[in-house]
C-alpha cells in the first residue's frame, strides 16, 4: 500500500459509506453462543486453533447485520501466548495470518452472497447490500496477553518501559501488517506508554494504516489514569493513524470522551463501547445485569454521530442484533433500510417492517 493509499483509505471509505461506517460487535460472546469454550489465556484466539469455522460464521453474521468493518480474532493472539501453549514462534505467526485469512474469506463469501441475492434486505433481517468492507487486524494490549484483567487497569508495574512494549509487540504487528488486512486496530489501549510504543512501531516500515482505540472507566481519563487528551494526541501525531477513539467502555461515558478527543485531533473518531456490563477479572466472567439494554445502547448512537463520531459499533457483549439495530438507526442507512425489529418471543429471530 502506497503512502497515498494510507493517507486516503479511511476518508475514501467513509465517503463511500455515506459519512458513517459501522464496525462489528463482540466476537467472544458470539463464539460462546455457538458453543466455543473460551476459558483459556488465548480467549477468542483459541478458536483459531480449534474452530476457525465458527470465527468465519461470526464474521458473516456481522456482515449480514450491516457491518462495514470486521475485526479479526487476533486481539489476544500473540506469538508469546502461543509459545506458552507449546507452539513454535512460526506456529504463532501462522495463527496471526490465519486470523486475517478467515476474515477475508468471510468478506469474499459475503460479497458472493450479495451477488447471488435478488434482494438487499431479506425477510429474516439479513442485509445483502454490496458495499466496501474493511478487514481490521486486531492488536490487543500487553495486558490482554497477561489475561489478568490489566488491560482494564493499565497497571503494568513500575519496571515497565517503552522498549519492552515495542519488543513485545513488534513481530506481531509486522506479521499482521503483511497479512492482507486493510488496517491494524490497536484496541483497548490502557495507558500512554503503550500508545507511544504502538506509534513508534508504526514508523518501522509498517505499510498499512491503523486506528487507536483507548478505554476508560471514569469518562475522563484512560483506565490507567493517564490523560485521554495526551493519549489521543500521540495518535494524532502519527501519519499512519487514520482514526482515534474509544472501545470497551460503558456507553454512558462516550459523549464526554468524544468531546475530549475532538479537542486534540481532526482525524475520524471511532466509538465501539461494550454493553456497559462489569467484568470480574478474578472470576473471568461478566457480572450480569450491570449494563444497558440493547435499545438503550442503540439510542446513544445518533448522539455520538452528531457529536462527531464517524465509525460506530460495539465491543464486548454486543451482538449482531445490536449492529443490525444501529444500521437501522443511522441516518445514512435508515433512509433505504427497512425497520428491523427483534421479536422478544424468539431470541435471534427478526422480522422486517416497511413503511
N, C-alpha and C positions, 0 to 999 in steps of 0.2 A: 504494500500500500504506500503510495507516494505521500509526500508532505501535504500536497494539496488535498488529497483524499482524506487524510487525517483531519485537516482543518475544517472540511465541509461535510464530513459524514453525518454528524448529528444535525446540523442546520438543514441539510438536504432532506434527511429522514423526517424531521419534524414538519417540514413544509409539505412533504408527500403524505404525512399522516394527519393533515388538517390542523396543525398547530399544537396538538397534544397527542402524545403517544402513550400506549398502555403497556405497562410492564406486567409480567405474570404474577402469580401469588405464591403461597407457601408450597414447598416441594416435599419436605419430610412428612407433613400431615397427610398429604395425598398418597405418598408411598405406603404409609401405615394403613391408610384406608383400603389399599389394595392388598394388604396382608403382609407387608415387609416388616421385619423385626429390626429396628434401628438402634437397639440398646448396645451401642458399640462406640468406641472412641472415634471411629470414622463417620458415624452418624449416617446421613443420607448417602455419602460416598461409598458406604458398604455395598450398596446396590450396584455399583459399577462392577463389583466382583461377583455378586450373587444373582442379580436380577435386572440386567440392563433393559430388558423389555418393559419393565414397569416404569423406569425413568422415561423411556420413549413415550409410553402411553400418557404419563402425566404432562409431558410437554405438549402432546397432541390435544389433551383436554383443555389446556390453557389457550392454545391457538384457536380451537373451536369455540372458546368462550370470548374471543376477541383480542387476545394479547398480541401486541406488535413486537414485543421483545421477550425472548425466553432466556432464562439464566441457567447455566449448566450446573450439573450435580457435583461441582468441584469445590464448593465452599469449604468443606472440611477435608478435602483431599489434598494431602501434602506428601511429598516424597518421603519425608521423615516419618509421617504417620503410617505409610505403607511398610516402610522398613521395620517399624516397631511391631508390625504384624507378621514379620518374617519374609517379606517380599524384597526383591532387589531394588536398587535405585532405578534400574531400567524398567522393571515392572511398574514402579510408581509413575514414571514418566509416561508409560503406555496407558495407564489408567487416566491420567490427566488428558491425554489426547482423546481417549475413548469418550470422556465426558462431552467433549465438543463434537465428536463424530455422531454421537447419539442425538444431540440437539439438532445438528444439521440434517440428519436422517429424518427426524420428526418434521422439520421445516419442509423438506422435499416432499415427504408423504402428504403433508397438509396441502401444499400447493397442487399436488396431483389430484387430491380430493376436490379442491376448488375447481380445477379444470373439468372434472367429471360431474360436478354437481350442477343441476339445472336451475337451482335457486341459491341466492346468497344467504337466506335465513330459513332453516328447516323448522318443521313443526315441533321438534323436541328441543328447540333453543340453541342449536349449534349454528355457528357462523362460518360460511364457506365463501367469504368475500376475498378475492385475490388482492393482496396488498404486500408492501415491503415488510419483511420480518428480519430483525437482527438477532444474532446469537451472541450473548454476553457471557464470557468465560469468568466464572466467579472465583474470586480470591478472598477467602476469609482472613481474619486477623490471626496473629500468633496465638491469641487467647482461644480462638476456635480450635486450633491444633491441640492445645493443652486439654481441651474438653473438660474444663473445671469451672466453666462459667465466667472466666476472667475477661471474655470479650464484652461482658456486661458490667465490668468494673474498670477495665483498663489498667489494673494494677499488676504490672509485671515484675515488681520488685526494684529496689534501688540500684541493683547491679546491671539492669538492662541498659543497652546502649544502641545507638544508631547502626553501627557496623554489624552487630549481631543480627538485628532485624533484617538488614539488607542481605546478609549472607543466608539467613533462614529462607527468605522468600525468593531469592534471585533465580535459581534454576526453574522453579515452578512458574514464575512469571514468564521466563524465556520460552518454556515449552508451550504454555498456553498462547503466547503471542504468535507462535509459529504453527498453531494447530488448525487454523482455518476459521477461528472465531472472528467476529466483526469488531469486537472491542473487549476490553477487560473490565469487569465490575469489581472494584475493590470495595468490599462490603463490611458493614458493622465495624468501622474503624473507631477504636475506643479512645485514642489519645493522639496528641500532636506528634509524638516521636514516630509513631508508625506511619502517620500521614507523610511525614518528611521522608521516611525510608521508601515508601511507595513512589513518592515524587522523584526521588533521586534514581530509583531503579528504572523509571520510565525513560530517563536520559541515557541509559546504557544500551542504545541500539534497538529499543523496542519500537516496532514499526506499525503498531495499531493503536488507536486511541483508547482512552479509559474513562471511567467515571469513578468518583469518590463518594461513598455513602457513609455518613457517620451515624452514631446512635447516641441517644440522650435519655436520661431518666428523670430530668428535672425541667426540661423545656427551655433551658438556658445554656448549659454547657454540654460538652460530650460527657460520656459516662465516667471518665477518669477525673472530671472536674476541670479539665483544660478548657479554655475558651473556644466555643464553636467558631466565633469570628476569626480567631487566629488559625484554626484548623482549615476553615474554608478558604482563607487567604493563601495557605500553602497550595491548595488545589488550584486556586485561581492563577497562581504564578506559573503553573506548568502548562505549556502549549499543548501537551499530549492529553490533558484532561478536558473532556468535551461536555461534562455535566457534573454538577455538585449537588449533594443533597443529603437526605436522611432515610435510613431504613431501620427496621426492627425497633421501633419506638412507638409508644402509645399514641393513638390518633389525637388525643386532647392536647398534646404538646406541639403538634406540627405547625399550626399557624404562627406561633411566636418564633419557631425555628426558621421558617421561611423568611420572616422579616429580618432576622439576623443575617442569614446568608445573602439576601439581596443587597445588604449594605456593603458587602466586600467583593461581589462578583457580578458580572453581566452574563455569565455562562448559564445555559439552561439549568433549571432546578428540577431535581428528581425527588419524588416522595413515594416511598413504599413502606408504610408502617406495618407493625404487627397488629393483631386484633385488640391489643391493649391488655391482654392477659399477663399475669406474672409468671415467671419461670423460676422454679425451685432447682438451683444448681446441685444441691445435695441429693435430692430425690430424682433429679434428671427428668422432671415432668412439669407440665403446665398446670397452674393452680386454676381449678375450674371456677367459673362464674366471677372472674376478675376483669373481664374485658367488656367491649361494647358489642352489641348485636350487629349483624351484617347490615341491617337497614340503617343503623346509626353511623356505621363506618362509611357507607356509601354517601350518606347525606353530607359528609365533610368535603367530598371530592371537589365539587364545583367551587366551594370557597377557596380551597387550596389553589385551584387553577386561576381563580380571579386574583389571588394574591401573587401569582407569578410562577407556579409550578407548571412545567410543560411535559413532564414524564411522571405518570402516576401508576400505582399498582399496589400490591400487598406483599407482606412478608409472612412471618410465622403465623400459622393458624388461620390464614385466609385461604380461600378455596376458588376453584373455577367459577362457582356461583357468584362469589364476590366480584371477580373480574368481569363476568357477564353483566352483572348489575351496574358496575362502573361504566362499562361500554355503553350501556343504555342511557346513562345519565350525562355523559359528556356531550356538550353542545355540538361538537364537531362530528359526532356519530349519531346522536339521537334523532336528528332530522331524517335520517334514512334507515334507522334501525327500529324494528317493531319493539314494543314494550314487552319485556320478558319478566314474568312473574313466577317465583318459585312456589310450588304447591306445598303447603305445610303438611298435608296428609301423607305425602310420599316423598321423603327427602331425596334430593337429587333430580327429581322429575320436574320439568318445566313445561310451560305452555306459552304460546305466543298470543298476545292480544294486539290487534292492529286497530288504529284509529279509523 
